[in-house]
Amino acid sequence: MEGKTSKANLVKNWVASYAGNFVGSLLLAYLAFKSGTLGNAPASVAIATAKCGLPFSTAFVRGILCNWLVCMAVYMASGCASLIGKMVAVWFPISAFVAMGFDHSVANMFIIPLGMLRGADVSVSDFLLKNLLPVTLGNIVGGALCVMGLYGSTFGNWGKKKDE
C-alpha cells in the first residue's frame, strides 16, 4: 500500500505462504493422528464439528478478531528489543484469541483435519466452505484493514497523495 512491493508480489507471497501452511498443517495433522501422541484427541472432534457448524458471518467475524490480535502480537513484538519482551508481547494477544475461541485459518488447517481423521462428521466441503473460506477472508480483513490499514493511514503513506 505504500509502494514497497507490487500487488503481484504481495499476492504471490500470500499464495505461497497459504499453500505452504496448508500442506504443512495437513501433514502435521496426519502425523499427529498416526503417531497416537494425542491419544484419541476427543476435543479435536468436538472442535472440528463446532467450527464447521458456524454460520458464515460468525466464522468471518471470528476470523477478523483473531487476526487483529495475531497481527497486533507481531506488531508489538517488532517493537521490542529483547527476546523476553517479544515473548511477553506475543503471549497476551495469542492467549486472548485462543481463550475467546476466535478462528485463525492456519490453526484451523490443523485442528479441523485432525478432528476429521478422528471421526468428526465434517466433510472436506464443510471444512473448506463453511470454515476455511470465511475465516480466511476474516483473517485478511482483520490483518490488512484493521491493523495494517489503521497503522498505514496513521503513521505511513497509505491514503496520502504522492505530493504530500
Phi, psi and omega per residue, in radians:
M1 nan -0.368 3.111
E2 -1.840 0.188 3.076
G3 1.419 0.234 -3.119
K4 -1.447 -0.248 3.044
T5 -2.623 2.833 3.117
S6 -1.494 2.776 3.092
K7 -1.105 -0.616 3.117
A8 -1.108 -0.748 3.107
N9 -1.177 -0.618 3.086
L10 -1.082 -0.853 -3.139
V11 -1.105 -0.743 3.121
K12 -1.053 -0.748 3.122
N13 -1.137 -0.781 3.129
W14 -1.074 -0.784 -3.114
V15 -1.123 -0.801 3.141
A16 -1.107 -0.752 3.139
S17 -1.132 -0.789 -3.127
Y18 -1.108 -0.818 -3.133
A19 -1.114 -0.764 3.117
G20 -1.094 -0.742 3.093
N21 -1.134 -0.672 -3.131
F22 -1.135 -0.862 3.139
V23 -1.088 -0.799 -3.140
G24 -1.103 -0.697 3.130
S25 -1.169 -0.735 3.099
L26 -1.110 -0.737 3.118
L27 -1.100 -0.784 3.127
L28 -1.110 -0.727 3.107
A29 -1.068 -0.771 3.131
Y30 -1.108 -0.807 -3.134
L31 -1.134 -0.692 3.096
A32 -1.102 -0.717 3.112
F33 -1.105 -0.854 -3.091
K34 -1.203 -0.539 -3.086
S35 -1.328 -0.412 -3.107
G36 1.264 0.173 -3.085
T37 -1.193 -0.364 3.137
L38 -1.716 0.281 -3.094
G39 1.111 -2.466 3.102
N40 -1.590 -0.033 3.031
A41 0.763 1.013 -3.114
P42 -1.097 -0.482 3.137
A43 -1.107 -0.617 -3.120
S44 -1.112 -0.603 3.105
V45 -1.167 -0.821 3.139
A46 -1.126 -0.717 -3.137
I47 -1.138 -0.817 -3.134
A48 -1.054 -0.767 -3.130
T49 -1.119 -0.787 -3.123
A50 -1.155 -0.786 -3.094
K51 -1.135 -0.611 -3.134
C52 -1.483 -0.046 3.093
G53 -1.759 0.042 -3.124
L54 -1.321 2.576 2.964
P55 -1.107 2.641 -3.120
F56 -0.903 -0.812 -3.072
S57 -1.124 -0.640 3.123
T58 -1.176 -0.797 3.112
A59 -1.088 -0.680 3.129
F60 -1.087 -0.842 -3.127
V61 -1.160 -0.692 3.074
R62 -1.073 -0.628 3.087
G63 -1.154 -0.719 3.099
I64 -1.047 -0.925 -3.075
L65 -1.101 -0.664 -3.128
C66 -1.119 -0.914 -3.059
N67 -1.272 -0.393 3.004
W68 -1.052 -0.823 3.125
L69 -1.175 -0.725 3.139
V70 -1.090 -0.798 -3.140
C71 -1.181 -0.598 3.062
M72 -1.147 -0.624 3.085
A73 -1.076 -0.793 3.128
V74 -1.131 -0.771 3.137
Y75 -1.056 -0.815 -3.129
M76 -1.170 -0.693 3.131
A77 -1.121 -0.609 -3.136
S78 -1.172 -0.338 3.111
G79 -1.566 0.010 -3.123
C80 -1.790 2.460 -3.141
A81 -1.546 -0.611 -3.041
S82 -1.666 2.737 3.088
L83 -1.091 -0.732 3.123
I84 -1.072 -0.754 3.105
G85 -1.059 -0.750 3.114
K86 -1.113 -0.714 -3.139
M87 -1.119 -0.756 3.133
V88 -1.168 -0.731 -3.128
A89 -1.074 -0.636 -3.126
V90 -1.417 -0.609 -3.017
W91 -0.993 -0.881 -3.005
F92 -1.194 -0.837 3.119
P93 -1.127 -0.667 3.141
I94 -1.206 -0.744 3.082
S95 -1.064 -0.658 3.136
A96 -1.127 -0.774 -3.117
F97 -1.158 -0.630 3.105
V98 -1.204 -0.821 -3.103
A99 -1.107 -0.608 -3.109
M100 -1.504 -0.080 3.070
G101 1.336 0.448 3.092
F102 -1.271 2.920 -3.047
D103 -2.032 2.262 3.020
H104 -2.044 2.323 -3.043
S105 -0.990 -0.755 -3.087
V106 -1.209 -0.709 3.083
A107 -1.086 -0.707 3.141
N108 -1.231 -0.435 3.071
M109 -1.122 -0.370 3.090
F110 -1.675 -0.952 -2.942
I111 -1.222 -0.639 -3.127
I112 -1.235 -0.832 3.052
P113 -1.049 -0.624 3.077
L114 -1.077 -0.776 3.082
G115 -1.076 -0.683 3.105
M116 -1.113 -0.749 3.097
L117 -1.107 -0.547 3.140
R118 -1.447 -0.052 3.045
G119 1.956 0.178 3.096
A120 -1.064 2.457 3.132
D121 -1.424 1.182 -3.101
V122 -2.314 2.208 3.103
S123 -1.522 2.895 3.079
V124 -1.057 -0.692 3.105
S125 -1.085 -0.757 3.086
D126 -1.030 -0.812 -3.130
F127 -1.036 -0.873 -3.052
L128 -1.258 -0.771 -3.010
L129 -1.602 -0.597 -3.085
K130 -1.588 -0.300 3.131
N131 -2.202 -1.056 -2.983
L132 -1.083 -0.722 3.136
L133 -1.106 -0.983 -3.115
P134 -1.147 -0.605 3.139
V135 -1.190 -0.747 3.117
T136 -1.078 -0.795 3.109
L137 -1.072 -0.724 3.088
G138 -1.119 -0.718 3.096
N139 -1.058 -0.683 3.123
I140 -1.130 -0.801 3.122
V141 -1.096 -0.801 -3.116
G142 -1.069 -0.739 -3.111
G143 -1.428 -0.838 -3.031
A144 -1.314 -0.720 -3.085
L145 -1.651 -0.879 -3.022
C146 -1.246 -0.529 3.130
V147 -1.836 -1.122 -3.069
M148 -1.109 -0.726 -3.119
G149 -1.097 -0.814 3.127
L150 -1.156 -0.762 3.136
Y151 -1.135 -0.825 -3.110
G152 -1.115 -0.663 -3.139
S153 -1.341 -0.447 3.140
T154 -1.486 -0.824 -3.010
F155 -1.949 -0.267 -3.067
G156 -1.902 -2.694 -3.098
N157 -1.817 0.065 -3.077
W158 -1.127 2.236 3.106
G159 1.461 -0.014 3.135
K160 -1.721 2.616 3.108
K161 -1.266 2.671 -3.097
K162 -1.026 -0.573 -3.065
D163 -1.529 0.037 3.127
E164 -1.382 nan nan
